[in-house]
Amino acid sequence: MIQGTVFKKTIGSYTVHTDDQVLVCTISSKLRKNLVYLFGHSDPSSASKRVMAVDDIQSVDPIAIGDTVILSDSGDGTGMIVEVLARRNKLSRLAADPKDRGSQKPLEQVIVANVDLIIPVFAAANPAPKWNMLDRYLATAEIAEIPAVICITKMDLLDAPPAEIEIYQQIGYPVYLTSTAQSQGLDEFRETLSGKISVFVGKSGVGKTSLLNAIEPGLGLRVNEVNQRTGKGKHTTTHQEMFPLQVGGGIVDTPGMREFGIWSTEIEEDFAYLFREMRPLIGACHFGMRCTHTSEPGCAIIEAVEQAKIAESRYHSYLKMRDG
Ligand code: ZN
């Protein structure tokens, strides 16, 4: 038995990278049943703990890219996955609209497991960064408890970094300022990716393809090719792929994260948990845990905004997220 990481999956087929080879694998029906059981019961803190009929859960693939698996090697480039090791974390989404399935229960589908880094990518200009969208991506990373770093591309278009960058640095998110035209910040950024599973999030036009090509020749083109084939995320249920890096690790590209995480029932209580700088103030308001931080007197978060200890833009993102 050998251990490997799932890099690609299509219907019924998984591409697994081991230390020294790449195997195309299947999974046994026995394992599938076990995994379905685990899927519903392994994480008591998550929304998935709710009881689901077996019919419901069987539609979800129990193996995600990024999973560490134990497999048997058939010796001819194929293998069979016999075990999936416990996940450190995961990025999930709703597998399908519950109404379409004739059920009220949300169904989780894991898109990537064992993620080391979430990397929102924005251009310094052309198009101008949408900081509210960045806050949304960062909140999703907080829900999943995955570290995030911010990458700004096209720095050659500006004389100085955007002023907003400082807000994010101050609350502890590393920011990489890059330019492929001027070869700026690329070595440092590549080093950050080394040996890790990274999820890139950013709309087309922010320069992701050039950035990836600059990190590793041809990488951006390979990612693009697959994106075009799979219709930019439309078919993420049937084809998912992580691209291996020469420096070790791999990258997953996604056009957006709106579909990930935010639906989670766990965070309905207080969205302020998803804003690092607000989290320590939760409970300190006059109305304690009942405070919605919108208009209450004695709200510790509103006071911090008034005192410029919390950026107004971040607070507005909080309000926006609260409203849905
Ligand atoms: Zn408050």
py3Dmol code that shows the C-alpha trace and the ligand (Angstrom):
import py3Dmol

protein = """\
ATOM      1  CA  MET A   1       0.000   0.000   0.000  1.00  0.00           C
ATOM      2  CA  ILE A   2       1.240   3.478  -0.838  1.00  0.00           C
ATOM      3  CA  GLN A   3       0.164   6.996  -0.004  1.00  0.00           C
ATOM      4  CA  GLY A   4      -0.626   9.750  -2.466  1.00  0.00           C
ATOM      5  CA  THR A   5      -2.506  12.973  -3.126  1.00  0.00           C
ATOM      6  CA  VAL A   6      -5.531  13.286  -5.408  1.00  0.00           C
ATOM      7  CA  PHE A   7      -4.729  15.829  -8.158  1.00  0.00           C
ATOM      8  CA  LYS A   8      -7.531  15.269 -10.605  1.00  0.00           C
ATOM      9  CA  LYS A   9     -10.899  13.670 -10.801  1.00  0.00           C
ATOM     10  CA  THR A  10     -13.415  12.987 -13.491  1.00  0.00           C
ATOM     11  CA  ILE A  11     -16.469  10.754 -13.165  1.00  0.00           C
ATOM     12  CA  GLY A  12     -15.327   7.514 -11.535  1.00  0.00           C
ATOM     13  CA  SER A  13     -11.629   8.199 -12.069  1.00  0.00           C
ATOM     14  CA  TYR A  14      -9.018   9.765  -9.788  1.00  0.00           C
ATOM     15  CA  THR A  15      -5.473  10.788 -10.682  1.00  0.00           C
ATOM     16  CA  VAL A  16      -3.207  10.293  -7.689  1.00  0.00           C
ATOM     17  CA  HIS A  17       0.379  11.532  -7.360  1.00  0.00           C
ATOM     18  CA  THR A  18       2.625   9.433  -5.141  1.00  0.00           C
ATOM     19  CA  ASP A  19       6.281  10.187  -4.355  1.00  0.00           C
ATOM     20  CA  ASP A  20       7.494   8.850  -7.667  1.00  0.00           C
ATOM     21  CA  GLN A  21       4.566   8.143  -9.964  1.00  0.00           C
ATOM     22  CA  VAL A  22       1.144   9.172 -11.202  1.00  0.00           C
ATOM     23  CA  LEU A  23      -1.631   6.567 -11.031  1.00  0.00           C
ATOM     24  CA  VAL A  24      -5.140   6.606 -12.422  1.00  0.00           C
ATOM     25  CA  CYS A  25      -7.330   5.098  -9.723  1.00  0.00           C
ATOM     26  CA  THR A  26     -10.782   3.794  -8.987  1.00  0.00           C
ATOM     27  CA  ILE A  27     -12.309   3.264  -5.559  1.00  0.00           C
ATOM     28  CA  SER A  28     -13.974   0.135  -4.256  1.00  0.00           C
ATOM     29  CA  SER A  29     -17.717   0.152  -3.630  1.00  0.00           C
ATOM     30  CA  LYS A  30     -16.987  -0.963  -0.081  1.00  0.00           C
ATOM     31  CA  LEU A  31     -14.841   2.110   0.512  1.00  0.00           C
ATOM     32  CA  ARG A  32     -17.482   4.310  -1.045  1.00  0.00           C
ATOM     33  CA  LYS A  33     -20.025   3.070   1.487  1.00  0.00           C
ATOM     34  CA  ASN A  34     -17.639   3.604   4.377  1.00  0.00           C
ATOM     35  CA  LEU A  35     -16.870   7.092   3.194  1.00  0.00           C
ATOM     36  CA  VAL A  36     -20.507   7.966   2.839  1.00  0.00           C
ATOM     37  CA  TYR A  37     -20.912   6.969   6.454  1.00  0.00           C
ATOM     38  CA  LEU A  38     -17.902   9.033   7.527  1.00  0.00           C
ATOM     39  CA  PHE A  39     -19.033  11.987   5.483  1.00  0.00           C
ATOM     40  CA  GLY A  40     -22.197  12.234   7.506  1.00  0.00           C
ATOM     41  CA  HIS A  41     -20.684  11.654  10.914  1.00  0.00           C
ATOM     42  CA  SER A  42     -16.997  12.512  11.067  1.00  0.00           C
ATOM     43  CA  ASP A  43     -17.308  16.205  11.805  1.00  0.00           C
ATOM     44  CA  PRO A  44     -19.841  16.806  14.553  1.00  0.00           C
ATOM     45  CA  SER A  45     -19.281  20.559  14.564  1.00  0.00           C
ATOM     46  CA  SER A  46     -20.245  21.052  10.926  1.00  0.00           C
ATOM     47  CA  ALA A  47     -23.534  21.396   9.155  1.00  0.00           C
ATOM     48  CA  SER A  48     -22.987  17.925   7.730  1.00  0.00           C
ATOM     49  CA  LYS A  49     -23.772  16.354  11.092  1.00  0.00           C
ATOM     50  CA  ARG A  50     -27.469  16.572  10.386  1.00  0.00           C
ATOM     51  CA  VAL A  51     -28.989  13.223   9.640  1.00  0.00           C
ATOM     52  CA  MET A  52     -29.351  12.516   5.963  1.00  0.00           C
ATOM     53  CA  ALA A  53     -31.003   9.685   4.152  1.00  0.00           C
ATOM     54  CA  VAL A  54     -28.511   7.400   2.454  1.00  0.00           C
ATOM     55  CA  ASP A  55     -30.136   8.191  -0.898  1.00  0.00           C
ATOM     56  CA  ASP A  56     -29.250  11.837  -0.412  1.00  0.00           C
ATOM     57  CA  ILE A  57     -25.592  11.411   0.427  1.00  0.00           C
ATOM     58  CA  GLN A  58     -24.777   8.842  -2.201  1.00  0.00           C
ATOM     59  CA  SER A  59     -24.924  11.444  -4.920  1.00  0.00           C
ATOM     60  CA  VAL A  60     -21.864  13.156  -3.474  1.00  0.00           C
ATOM     61  CA  ASP A  61     -18.392  11.996  -4.428  1.00  0.00           C
ATOM     62  CA  PRO A  62     -16.623  11.041  -1.205  1.00  0.00           C
ATOM     63  CA  ILE A  63     -13.172  11.914  -2.589  1.00  0.00           C
ATOM     64  CA  ALA A  64     -11.993  15.454  -3.301  1.00  0.00           C
ATOM     65  CA  ILE A  65      -8.867  16.802  -4.937  1.00  0.00           C
ATOM     66  CA  GLY A  66      -6.277  17.472  -2.275  1.00  0.00           C
ATOM     67  CA  ASP A  67      -7.274  14.353  -0.349  1.00  0.00           C
ATOM     68  CA  THR A  68      -4.457  12.192   0.980  1.00  0.00           C
ATOM     69  CA  VAL A  69      -5.273   8.595   0.107  1.00  0.00           C
ATOM     70  CA  ILE A  70      -3.932   5.093   0.633  1.00  0.00           C
ATOM     71  CA  LEU A  71      -3.989   2.990  -2.515  1.00  0.00           C
ATOM     72  CA  SER A  72      -2.950  -0.292  -3.991  1.00  0.00           C
ATOM     73  CA  ASP A  73      -0.717  -0.154  -7.060  1.00  0.00           C
ATOM     74  CA  SER A  74      -1.725  -2.537  -9.846  1.00  0.00           C
ATOM     75  CA  GLY A  75       1.674  -2.136 -11.485  1.00  0.00           C
ATOM     76  CA  ASP A  76       0.335  -0.915 -14.836  1.00  0.00           C
ATOM     77  CA  GLY A  77      -0.207   2.788 -14.073  1.00  0.00           C
ATOM     78  CA  THR A  78      -3.538   2.166 -12.382  1.00  0.00           C
ATOM     79  CA  GLY A  79      -4.545   1.604  -8.799  1.00  0.00           C
ATOM     80  CA  MET A  80      -7.386   1.410  -6.332  1.00  0.00           C
ATOM     81  CA  ILE A  81      -7.965   3.844  -3.488  1.00  0.00           C
ATOM     82  CA  VAL A  82      -8.678   1.949  -0.277  1.00  0.00           C
ATOM     83  CA  GLU A  83      -8.614   4.706   2.338  1.00  0.00           C
ATOM     84  CA  VAL A  84      -8.910   8.480   2.640  1.00  0.00           C
ATOM     85  CA  LEU A  85      -6.986  10.060   5.506  1.00  0.00           C
ATOM     86  CA  ALA A  86      -8.678  12.605   7.759  1.00  0.00           C
ATOM     87  CA  ARG A  87      -8.925  16.072   6.190  1.00  0.00           C
ATOM     88  CA  ARG A  88      -7.220  19.043   7.834  1.00  0.00           C
ATOM     89  CA  ASN A  89      -9.762  21.377   6.232  1.00  0.00           C
ATOM     90  CA  LYS A  90     -11.941  21.687   3.168  1.00  0.00           C
ATOM     91  CA  LEU A  91     -13.603  24.107   0.800  1.00  0.00           C
ATOM     92  CA  SER A  92     -17.167  23.034   0.154  1.00  0.00           C
ATOM     93  CA  ARG A  93     -20.226  24.147  -1.647  1.00  0.00           C
ATOM     94  CA  LEU A  94     -23.810  23.011  -1.971  1.00  0.00           C
ATOM     95  CA  ALA A  95     -23.885  19.980  -4.223  1.00  0.00           C
ATOM     96  CA  ALA A  96     -27.232  20.964  -5.708  1.00  0.00           C
ATOM     97  CA  ASP A  97     -30.210  23.082  -4.898  1.00  0.00           C
ATOM     98  CA  PRO A  98     -32.050  21.147  -2.173  1.00  0.00           C
ATOM     99  CA  LYS A  99     -35.360  21.957  -3.878  1.00  0.00           C
ATOM    100  CA  ASP A 100     -34.219  20.239  -7.050  1.00  0.00           C
ATOM    101  CA  ARG A 101     -33.619  17.076  -5.111  1.00  0.00           C
ATOM    102  CA  GLY A 102     -36.984  17.198  -3.383  1.00  0.00           C
ATOM    103  CA  SER A 103     -35.363  17.711  -0.002  1.00  0.00           C
ATOM    104  CA  GLN A 104     -34.824  20.589   2.394  1.00  0.00           C
ATOM    105  CA  LYS A 105     -31.434  19.358   3.576  1.00  0.00           C
ATOM    106  CA  PRO A 106     -28.337  21.089   2.302  1.00  0.00           C
ATOM    107  CA  LEU A 107     -25.795  18.725   0.858  1.00  0.00           C
ATOM    108  CA  GLU A 108     -22.116  19.412   1.098  1.00  0.00           C
ATOM    109  CA  GLN A 109     -19.720  18.780  -1.725  1.00  0.00           C
ATOM    110  CA  VAL A 110     -16.036  19.139  -0.976  1.00  0.00           C
ATOM    111  CA  ILE A 111     -14.221  20.879  -3.825  1.00  0.00           C
ATOM    112  CA  VAL A 112     -10.706  20.917  -2.365  1.00  0.00           C
ATOM    113  CA  ALA A 113      -9.361  19.293   0.792  1.00  0.00           C
ATOM    114  CA  ASN A 114      -6.222  19.965   2.835  1.00  0.00           C
ATOM    115  CA  VAL A 115      -5.728  23.483   1.528  1.00  0.00           C
ATOM    116  CA  ASP A 116      -2.650  25.300   2.857  1.00  0.00           C
ATOM    117  CA  LEU A 117      -3.323  28.715   1.348  1.00  0.00           C
ATOM    118  CA  ILE A 118      -6.185  30.672  -0.144  1.00  0.00           C
ATOM    119  CA  ILE A 119      -4.872  33.370  -2.467  1.00  0.00           C
ATOM    120  CA  PRO A 120      -7.250  36.110  -3.620  1.00  0.00           C
ATOM    121  CA  VAL A 121      -5.729  37.705  -6.725  1.00  0.00           C
ATOM    122  CA  PHE A 122      -6.554  41.282  -7.689  1.00  0.00           C
ATOM    123  CA  ALA A 123      -5.010  43.667 -10.205  1.00  0.00           C
ATOM    124  CA  ALA A 124      -3.587  46.935  -8.839  1.00  0.00           C
ATOM    125  CA  ALA A 125      -5.537  48.583 -11.660  1.00  0.00           C
ATOM    126  CA  ASN A 126      -7.350  47.732 -14.864  1.00  0.00           C
ATOM    127  CA  PRO A 127      -9.630  46.411 -13.458  1.00  0.00           C
ATOM    128  CA  ALA A 128      -9.522  48.268 -10.138  1.00  0.00           C
ATOM    129  CA  PRO A 129      -9.604  45.989  -7.084  1.00  0.00           C
ATOM    130  CA  LYS A 130     -12.973  45.291  -5.483  1.00  0.00           C
ATOM    131  CA  TRP A 131     -12.085  45.409  -1.803  1.00  0.00           C
ATOM    132  CA  ASN A 132     -15.551  44.288  -0.762  1.00  0.00           C
ATOM    133  CA  MET A 133     -15.082  41.131  -2.797  1.00  0.00           C
ATOM    134  CA  LEU A 134     -11.675  40.609  -1.187  1.00  0.00           C
ATOM    135  CA  ASP A 135     -13.325  40.819   2.241  1.00  0.00           C
ATOM    136  CA  ARG A 136     -15.770  38.145   1.132  1.00  0.00           C
ATOM    137  CA  TYR A 137     -12.952  35.841   0.022  1.00  0.00           C
ATOM    138  CA  LEU A 138     -11.114  36.419   3.278  1.00  0.00           C
ATOM    139  CA  ALA A 139     -14.275  35.664   5.270  1.00  0.00           C
ATOM    140  CA  THR A 140     -14.614  32.388   3.393  1.00  0.00           C
ATOM    141  CA  ALA A 141     -11.019  31.545   4.293  1.00  0.00           C
ATOM    142  CA  GLU A 142     -11.827  32.303   7.944  1.00  0.00           C
ATOM    143  CA  ILE A 143     -14.865  29.992   7.878  1.00  0.00           C
ATOM    144  CA  ALA A 144     -12.736  27.185   6.496  1.00  0.00           C
ATOM    145  CA  GLU A 145      -9.906  28.073   8.900  1.00  0.00           C
ATOM    146  CA  ILE A 146      -7.437  28.246   6.036  1.00  0.00           C
ATOM    147  CA  PRO A 147      -4.630  30.856   5.990  1.00  0.00           C
ATOM    148  CA  ALA A 148      -4.988  33.508   3.288  1.00  0.00           C
ATOM    149  CA  VAL A 149      -2.429  35.675   1.516  1.00  0.00           C
ATOM    150  CA  ILE A 150      -3.329  38.439  -0.921  1.00  0.00           C
ATOM    151  CA  CYS A 151      -1.664  38.773  -4.309  1.00  0.00           C
ATOM    152  CA  ILE A 152      -1.805  42.067  -6.203  1.00  0.00           C
ATOM    153  CA  THR A 153      -0.834  41.873  -9.877  1.00  0.00           C
ATOM    154  CA  LYS A 154      -0.011  44.562 -12.482  1.00  0.00           C
ATOM    155  CA  MET A 155       1.879  46.702  -9.958  1.00  0.00           C
ATOM    156  CA  ASP A 156       3.649  48.342 -12.913  1.00  0.00           C
ATOM    157  CA  LEU A 157       0.400  50.226 -13.630  1.00  0.00           C
ATOM    158  CA  LEU A 158       0.674  52.207 -10.375  1.00  0.00           C
ATOM    159  CA  ASP A 159       3.383  54.429  -8.920  1.00  0.00           C
ATOM    160  CA  ALA A 160       2.655  53.282  -5.380  1.00  0.00           C
ATOM    161  CA  PRO A 161       0.730  50.365  -3.855  1.00  0.00           C
ATOM    162  CA  PRO A 162      -3.010  50.968  -3.307  1.00  0.00           C
ATOM    163  CA  ALA A 163      -3.545  52.611   0.116  1.00  0.00           C
ATOM    164  CA  GLU A 164      -5.993  49.861   1.155  1.00  0.00           C
ATOM    165  CA  ILE A 165      -3.154  47.326   1.249  1.00  0.00           C
ATOM    166  CA  GLU A 166      -2.139  48.652   4.638  1.00  0.00           C
ATOM    167  CA  ILE A 167      -5.512  47.731   6.156  1.00  0.00           C
ATOM    168  CA  TYR A 168      -4.944  44.095   5.325  1.00  0.00           C
ATOM    169  CA  GLN A 169      -1.323  44.027   6.399  1.00  0.00           C
ATOM    170  CA  GLN A 170      -2.289  45.521   9.743  1.00  0.00           C
ATOM    171  CA  ILE A 171      -4.815  42.794  10.484  1.00  0.00           C
ATOM    172  CA  GLY A 172      -2.294  40.113   9.595  1.00  0.00           C
ATOM    173  CA  TYR A 173      -2.841  39.120   5.975  1.00  0.00           C
ATOM    174  CA  PRO A 174       0.424  39.003   4.024  1.00  0.00           C
ATOM    175  CA  VAL A 175       0.239  40.959   0.753  1.00  0.00           C
ATOM    176  CA  TYR A 176       2.379  40.139  -2.271  1.00  0.00           C
ATOM    177  CA  LEU A 177       2.866  42.972  -4.733  1.00  0.00           C
ATOM    178  CA  THR A 178       3.732  41.548  -8.120  1.00  0.00           C
ATOM    179  CA  SER A 179       4.301  42.592 -11.699  1.00  0.00           C
ATOM    180  CA  THR A 180       5.036  40.122 -14.448  1.00  0.00           C
ATOM    181  CA  ALA A 181       6.027  42.995 -16.774  1.00  0.00           C
ATOM    182  CA  GLN A 182       8.728  44.128 -14.338  1.00  0.00           C
ATOM    183  CA  SER A 183       9.454  40.732 -12.737  1.00  0.00           C
ATOM    184  CA  GLN A 184       8.511  42.164  -9.371  1.00  0.00           C
ATOM    185  CA  GLY A 185       7.794  40.032  -6.300  1.00  0.00           C
ATOM    186  CA  LEU A 186       7.688  36.782  -8.265  1.00  0.00           C
ATOM    187  CA  ASP A 187      10.523  34.854  -6.571  1.00  0.00           C
ATOM    188  CA  GLU A 188       9.128  35.602  -3.156  1.00  0.00           C
ATOM    189  CA  PHE A 189       5.635  34.604  -4.243  1.00  0.00           C
ATOM    190  CA  ARG A 190       6.846  31.356  -5.826  1.00  0.00           C
ATOM    191  CA  GLU A 191       8.626  30.494  -2.577  1.00  0.00           C
ATOM    192  CA  THR A 192       5.364  30.973  -0.672  1.00  0.00           C
ATOM    193  CA  LEU A 193       3.684  28.368  -2.890  1.00  0.00           C
ATOM    194  CA  SER A 194       6.454  25.809  -2.552  1.00  0.00           C
ATOM    195  CA  GLY A 195       5.230  22.461  -1.211  1.00  0.00           C
ATOM    196  CA  LYS A 196       1.733  23.759  -0.487  1.00  0.00           C
ATOM    197  CA  ILE A 197      -1.771  23.239  -1.824  1.00  0.00           C
ATOM    198  CA  SER A 198      -2.892  26.727  -2.858  1.00  0.00           C
ATOM    199  CA  VAL A 199      -6.281  27.849  -4.116  1.00  0.00           C
ATOM    200  CA  PHE A 200      -6.182  30.893  -6.401  1.00  0.00           C
ATOM    201  CA  VAL A 201      -9.325  32.990  -6.431  1.00  0.00           C
ATOM    202  CA  GLY A 202      -9.819  35.794  -8.889  1.00  0.00           C
ATOM    203  CA  LYS A 203     -11.912  36.858 -11.848  1.00  0.00           C
ATOM    204  CA  SER A 204     -10.513  36.678 -15.340  1.00  0.00           C
ATOM    205  CA  GLY A 205      -8.734  39.874 -16.324  1.00  0.00           C
ATOM    206  CA  VAL A 206      -6.772  40.249 -13.101  1.00  0.00           C
ATOM    207  CA  GLY A 207      -3.721  38.686 -14.762  1.00  0.00           C
ATOM    208  CA  LYS A 208      -3.819  35.213 -13.238  1.00  0.00           C
ATOM    209  CA  THR A 209      -2.611  33.526 -16.421  1.00  0.00           C
ATOM    210  CA  SER A 210       0.457  35.763 -16.711  1.00  0.00           C
ATOM    211  CA  LEU A 211       1.138  35.384 -13.006  1.00  0.00           C
ATOM    212  CA  LEU A 212       1.029  31.587 -13.201  1.00  0.00           C
ATOM    213  CA  ASN A 213       3.164  31.557 -16.343  1.00  0.00           C
ATOM    214  CA  ALA A 214       5.724  33.725 -14.557  1.00  0.00           C
ATOM    215  CA  ILE A 215       5.766  31.357 -11.582  1.00  0.00           C
ATOM    216  CA  GLU A 216       6.319  28.388 -13.836  1.00  0.00           C
ATOM    217  CA  PRO A 217       6.571  28.448 -17.649  1.00  0.00           C
ATOM    218  CA  GLY A 218       3.412  27.112 -19.282  1.00  0.00           C
ATOM    219  CA  LEU A 219       1.457  26.762 -16.035  1.00  0.00           C
ATOM    220  CA  GLY A 220      -1.027  29.540 -16.784  1.00  0.00           C
ATOM    221  CA  LEU A 221      -1.674  28.150 -20.234  1.00  0.00           C
ATOM    222  CA  ARG A 222      -2.362  24.658 -18.879  1.00  0.00           C
ATOM    223  CA  VAL A 223      -4.777  26.069 -16.290  1.00  0.00           C
ATOM    224  CA  ASN A 224      -6.532  28.162 -18.937  1.00  0.00           C
ATOM    225  CA  GLU A 225      -6.957  25.217 -21.242  1.00  0.00           C
ATOM    226  CA  VAL A 226      -8.761  23.217 -18.563  1.00  0.00           C
ATOM    227  CA  ASN A 227     -10.862  26.226 -17.502  1.00  0.00           C
ATOM    228  CA  GLN A 228     -12.054  26.655 -21.064  1.00  0.00           C
ATOM    229  CA  ARG A 229     -12.824  22.968 -21.400  1.00  0.00           C
ATOM    230  CA  THR A 230     -14.806  22.873 -18.158  1.00  0.00           C
ATOM    231  CA  GLY A 231     -16.627  26.151 -18.830  1.00  0.00           C
ATOM    232  CA  LYS A 232     -15.090  28.181 -15.991  1.00  0.00           C
ATOM    233  CA  GLY A 233     -16.435  26.228 -13.102  1.00  0.00           C
ATOM    234  CA  LYS A 234     -19.752  25.163 -14.541  1.00  0.00           C
ATOM    235  CA  HIS A 235     -18.701  21.542 -14.565  1.00  0.00           C
ATOM    236  CA  THR A 236     -16.767  21.545 -11.321  1.00  0.00           C
ATOM    237  CA  THR A 237     -18.813  18.565 -10.214  1.00  0.00           C
ATOM    238  CA  THR A 238     -17.519  16.350 -12.991  1.00  0.00           C
ATOM    239  CA  HIS A 239     -13.989  17.625 -13.565  1.00  0.00           C
ATOM    240  CA  GLN A 240     -11.724  19.036 -10.915  1.00  0.00           C
ATOM    241  CA  GLU A 241      -8.008  19.438 -11.188  1.00  0.00           C
ATOM    242  CA  MET A 242      -5.040  20.590  -9.183  1.00  0.00           C
ATOM    243  CA  PHE A 243      -1.904  21.533 -11.117  1.00  0.00           C
ATOM    244  CA  PRO A 244       1.386  20.238  -9.735  1.00  0.00           C
ATOM    245  CA  LEU A 245       4.209  22.746  -9.242  1.00  0.00           C
ATOM    246  CA  GLN A 246       7.868  22.073  -9.972  1.00  0.00           C
ATOM    247  CA  VAL A 247       8.704  23.526  -6.559  1.00  0.00           C
ATOM    248  CA  GLY A 248       6.348  20.960  -4.992  1.00  0.00           C
ATOM    249  CA  GLY A 249       2.698  21.255  -4.037  1.00  0.00           C
ATOM    250  CA  GLY A 250      -0.052  22.275  -6.397  1.00  0.00           C
ATOM    251  CA  ILE A 251      -2.475  25.010  -7.334  1.00  0.00           C
ATOM    252  CA  VAL A 252      -6.217  25.026  -7.827  1.00  0.00           C
ATOM    253  CA  ASP A 253      -7.740  27.861  -9.813  1.00  0.00           C
ATOM    254  CA  THR A 254     -11.255  29.116  -9.293  1.00  0.00           C
ATOM    255  CA  PRO A 255     -13.007  32.148 -10.763  1.00  0.00           C
ATOM    256  CA  GLY A 256     -14.746  33.047  -7.504  1.00  0.00           C
ATOM    257  CA  MET A 257     -15.585  31.865  -4.037  1.00  0.00           C
ATOM    258  CA  ARG A 258     -19.099  33.134  -3.691  1.00  0.00           C
ATOM    259  CA  GLU A 259     -20.299  29.557  -3.896  1.00  0.00           C
ATOM    260  CA  PHE A 260     -18.004  28.362  -1.138  1.00  0.00           C
ATOM    261  CA  GLY A 261     -18.605  28.409   2.544  1.00  0.00           C
ATOM    262  CA  ILE A 262     -20.856  31.381   3.149  1.00  0.00           C
ATOM    263  CA  TRP A 263     -23.955  29.175   3.107  1.00  0.00           C
ATOM    264  CA  SER A 264     -22.640  27.388   6.180  1.00  0.00           C
ATOM    265  CA  THR A 265     -25.164  27.409   9.001  1.00  0.00           C
ATOM    266  CA  GLU A 266     -22.388  27.635  11.569  1.00  0.00           C
ATOM    267  CA  ILE A 267     -21.760  31.336  11.121  1.00  0.00           C
ATOM    268  CA  GLU A 268     -25.327  32.593  11.131  1.00  0.00           C
ATOM    269  CA  GLU A 269     -24.825  33.735  14.711  1.00  0.00           C
ATOM    270  CA  ASP A 270     -22.301  36.481  14.139  1.00  0.00           C
ATOM    271  CA  PHE A 271     -20.561  37.390  10.887  1.00  0.00           C
ATOM    272  CA  ALA A 272     -18.124  39.506  12.901  1.00  0.00           C
ATOM    273  CA  TYR A 273     -16.306  36.249  13.671  1.00  0.00           C
ATOM    274  CA  LEU A 274     -15.149  36.256  10.056  1.00  0.00           C
ATOM    275  CA  PHE A 275     -13.415  39.613  10.417  1.00  0.00           C
ATOM    276  CA  ARG A 276     -10.170  39.119  12.309  1.00  0.00           C
ATOM    277  CA  GLU A 277     -10.065  42.603  13.759  1.00  0.00           C
ATOM    278  CA  MET A 278     -13.681  42.382  15.009  1.00  0.00           C
ATOM    279  CA  ARG A 279     -13.445  38.940  16.554  1.00  0.00           C
ATOM    280  CA  PRO A 280     -11.747  40.026  19.814  1.00  0.00           C
ATOM    281  CA  LEU A 281     -14.544  42.586  20.393  1.00  0.00           C
ATOM    282  CA  ILE A 282     -17.423  40.128  20.141  1.00  0.00           C
ATOM    283  CA  GLY A 283     -19.177  39.968  23.499  1.00  0.00           C
ATOM    284  CA  ALA A 284     -17.726  43.305  24.612  1.00  0.00           C
ATOM    285  CA  CYS A 285     -20.746  45.289  23.366  1.00  0.00           C
ATOM    286  CA  HIS A 286     -23.326  46.738  25.775  1.00  0.00           C
ATOM    287  CA  PHE A 287     -25.830  44.125  24.627  1.00  0.00           C
ATOM    288  CA  GLY A 288     -23.206  41.384  24.746  1.00  0.00           C
ATOM    289  CA  MET A 289     -23.715  38.486  22.366  1.00  0.00           C
ATOM    290  CA  ARG A 290     -27.120  39.859  21.319  1.00  0.00           C
ATOM    291  CA  CYS A 291     -25.523  42.880  19.627  1.00  0.00           C
ATOM    292  CA  THR A 292     -25.776  42.893  15.838  1.00  0.00           C
ATOM    293  CA  HIS A 293     -23.192  45.713  15.571  1.00  0.00           C
ATOM    294  CA  THR A 294     -25.504  47.686  13.291  1.00  0.00           C
ATOM    295  CA  SER A 295     -26.979  50.514  15.403  1.00  0.00           C
ATOM    296  CA  GLU A 296     -26.935  49.473  19.058  1.00  0.00           C
ATOM    297  CA  PRO A 297     -25.692  51.926  21.693  1.00  0.00           C
ATOM    298  CA  GLY A 298     -22.461  50.857  23.324  1.00  0.00           C
ATOM    299  CA  CYS A 299     -21.420  48.609  20.441  1.00  0.00           C
ATOM    300  CA  ALA A 300     -17.704  47.904  20.813  1.00  0.00           C
ATOM    301  CA  ILE A 301     -17.296  47.320  17.075  1.00  0.00           C
ATOM    302  CA  ILE A 302     -19.031  50.558  16.033  1.00  0.00           C
ATOM    303  CA  GLU A 303     -16.875  52.412  18.591  1.00  0.00           C
ATOM    304  CA  ALA A 304     -13.732  50.861  17.136  1.00  0.00           C
ATOM    305  CA  VAL A 305     -14.815  52.002  13.654  1.00  0.00           C
ATOM    306  CA  GLU A 306     -15.413  55.534  14.980  1.00  0.00           C
ATOM    307  CA  GLN A 307     -11.952  55.498  16.542  1.00  0.00           C
ATOM    308  CA  ALA A 308     -10.460  54.293  13.211  1.00  0.00           C
ATOM    309  CA  LYS A 309      -9.226  51.099  14.872  1.00  0.00           C
ATOM    310  CA  ILE A 310     -11.344  49.152  12.399  1.00  0.00           C
ATOM    311  CA  ALA A 311     -11.379  50.299   8.763  1.00  0.00           C
ATOM    312  CA  GLU A 312     -14.708  51.655   7.591  1.00  0.00           C
ATOM    313  CA  SER A 313     -14.468  49.674   4.368  1.00  0.00           C
ATOM    314  CA  ARG A 314     -14.164  46.443   6.340  1.00  0.00           C
ATOM    315  CA  TYR A 315     -17.127  47.392   8.505  1.00  0.00           C
ATOM    316  CA  HIS A 316     -19.201  48.084   5.390  1.00  0.00           C
ATOM    317  CA  SER A 317     -18.231  44.685   4.038  1.00  0.00           C
ATOM    318  CA  TYR A 318     -19.435  43.211   7.321  1.00  0.00           C
ATOM    319  CA  LEU A 319     -22.798  44.977   6.999  1.00  0.00           C
ATOM    320  CA  LYS A 320     -23.132  43.883   3.382  1.00  0.00           C
ATOM    321  CA  MET A 321     -22.374  40.279   4.224  1.00  0.00           C
ATOM    322  CA  ARG A 322     -24.915  40.369   7.059  1.00  0.00           C
ATOM    323  CA  ASP A 323     -27.600  41.512   4.654  1.00  0.00           C
ATOM    324  CA  GLY A 324     -26.770  38.583   2.406  1.00  0.00           C
TER     325      GLY A 324
END
"""
ligand_1 = """\
1
ZN
Zn -21.799 45.341 18.806
"""
view = py3Dmol.view(width=600, height=400)
view.addModel(protein, "pdb")
view.setStyle({"model": 0}, {"cartoon": {"style": "trace"}})
view.addModel(ligand_1, "xyz")
view.setStyle({"model": 1}, {"stick": {}})
view.zoomTo()
view.show()
